[in-house]
Amino acid sequence: MNLPSPIEQLHSDLFSQHNVEVYVKRDDLIDPVISGNKWRKLKFNIEKFKAGRYDKLLTFGGAYSNHISATARAGKELGVKTIGIVRGDELKADANDTLRQASADGMELIFTKREEYALRDEKYYHEELRRRHGNIWIVPEGGSNYYGVLGCQEILKEVDIPFTHVITACGTGTTATGLLLSSSSEVIGVSALKGGDFLTENIKNHLMTLSLPESHISDVMGRFVLQTGYHFGGYAKYNKELLEFIETFEDQYKIPLDQVYTGKMMYALLDLIEQNYFPENSKIIALHTGGLQGKKGLKK
């Protein structure tokens, strides 16, 4: 693992005109497959798995899931047997590159009907999965649990420059929770989903699992700003404008972006700077959460 992940400063006329500094925390460089926040969320879940002497680690994801891909590779490299519950009983292990690679990495893929997949967070369903699969450690979709939050708290501890704002893409709110808990700065979450207002409640729920005082939770939530206007149609949706932005950004900075998460986050950041959202002399950390294997879905 390439840890701590590097930080790169970006330079442009836009940043100079608005007198802000922008840095990218390159978590995409942690590992070619177990990259970005996927490794952060898995790290302590795998430690819990080993400490609890579980037989297999089971998790959930869609056909092009970064989390499924990362979990399968982590299992292969760390000697952990993995099961992936994948949405869509019409799928097979050779349906796409993501599933093919996960299968090749040793993950047992189980394709379920969407009605059953919708039960993925229900406790009684977890009990049923334990009856089916034995002594398993269950990791929620996207690694969105207490241990995922713990892993994401390590991100900003690796940053040794002063900063005033942090911006990240949001799918479940787990990463944003870790960022909020490990700094006193404003954290901006860019929802990758249409109707992402639920993310605020998700973050509150994560904070509550840590048994924090209500006043502390209120203080933490006061530093969170959710941006819901950059979803480009919804989760995994995109249009020509977003794809052209990604191409231009990659040409200028030589930093790859995906169309599901990081492209939307970086688009939002530049747009917010242009709108004078950030005060002068702001120092902004943009977290690159990896997920670049999601580009395989775009090519498909």
Secondary structure as GFF3:
##gff-version 3
##sequence-region A 1 300
A	DSSP	beta_strand	7	10	.	.	.	ID=ss1
A	DSSP	alpha_helix	13	17	.	.	.	ID=ss2
A	DSSP	beta_strand	21	26	.	.	.	ID=ss3
A	DSSP	three_ten_helix	27	29	.	.	.	ID=ss4
A	DSSP	alpha_helix	36	51	.	.	.	ID=ss5
A	DSSP	beta_strand	56	61	.	.	.	ID=ss6
A	DSSP	alpha_helix	66	78	.	.	.	ID=ss7
A	DSSP	beta_strand	82	87	.	.	.	ID=ss8
A	DSSP	alpha_helix	97	104	.	.	.	ID=ss9
A	DSSP	beta_strand	108	112	.	.	.	ID=ss10
A	DSSP	alpha_helix	114	117	.	.	.	ID=ss11
A	DSSP	alpha_helix	123	133	.	.	.	ID=ss12
A	DSSP	beta_strand	136	138	.	.	.	ID=ss13
A	DSSP	three_ten_helix	141	143	.	.	.	ID=ss14
A	DSSP	alpha_helix	146	152	.	.	.	ID=ss15
A	DSSP	three_ten_helix	156	158	.	.	.	ID=ss16
A	DSSP	beta_strand	165	170	.	.	.	ID=ss17
A	DSSP	alpha_helix	174	181	.	.	.	ID=ss18
A	DSSP	beta_strand	186	191	.	.	.	ID=ss19
A	DSSP	alpha_helix	198	209	.	.	.	ID=ss20
A	DSSP	alpha_helix	214	221	.	.	.	ID=ss21
A	DSSP	beta_strand	224	227	.	.	.	ID=ss22
A	DSSP	alpha_helix	240	253	.	.	.	ID=ss23
A	DSSP	alpha_helix	262	274	.	.	.	ID=ss24
A	DSSP	beta_strand	283	288	.	.	.	ID=ss25
A	DSSP	three_ten_helix	292	294	.	.	.	ID=ss26
A	DSSP	alpha_helix	295	299	.	.	.	ID=ss27
###
